Amino acid sequence: MTTESNTLPLPTADMSGDDLFRLGMMYSTGQGGAPLDMISAHMMFNLAAMRGSMEASVYRRELSREMDREDIAEAQRAARQWLDQGRIGFAA
């Protein structure tokens, strides 16, 4: 997992679905150097699900029930932006 100078955990292109799931868990709980951020957690779970994490799909669905539509849309846009920038690829 790569971190910036402020130690904010960020996804990298080489992360597996399990790695991205763990990152989503960090953001959804505010632990491990990540702020409590449901939008980022949803984004990470979304990316993890694209990488084959079935667990991430379940957590993303659960998290969506606690979020506003606008926040879900923002998380989905953020995930698409990461994909468009080639930072995170689809599962092979």
Long-range contacts (C-beta under 8 A, 24 or more apart in sequence): 3-33, 7-33, 8-33, 8-34, 8-35, 9-33, 9-34, 11-44, 11-47, 11-82, 11-87, 11-88, 12-87, 13-86, 13-87, 13-88, 13-89, 15-51, 15-88, 16-51, 17-48, 17-49, 17-50, 17-51, 17-52, 17-53, 17-56, 17-91, 18-48, 18-53, 19-48, 20-44, 20-45, 20-47, 20-48, 20-51, 20-53, 20-56, 20-88, 21-45, 21-48, 21-53, 21-55, 21-56, 21-59, 23-48, 24-48, 24-56, 24-59, 24-60, 25-59, 28-59, 28-63, 38-63, 38-66, 38-67, 38-71, 38-75, 39-67, 39-71, 39-74, 39-75, 39-78, 40-75, 40-78, 42-67, 42-71, 42-72, 42-75, 42-76, 43-75, 43-76, 43-78, 43-79, 43-82, 46-75, 46-76, 46-79, 47-79, 47-82, 47-83, 47-88, 50-79, 50-83, 50-88, 50-90, 50-91, 51-88, 51-90, 51-91, 52-91
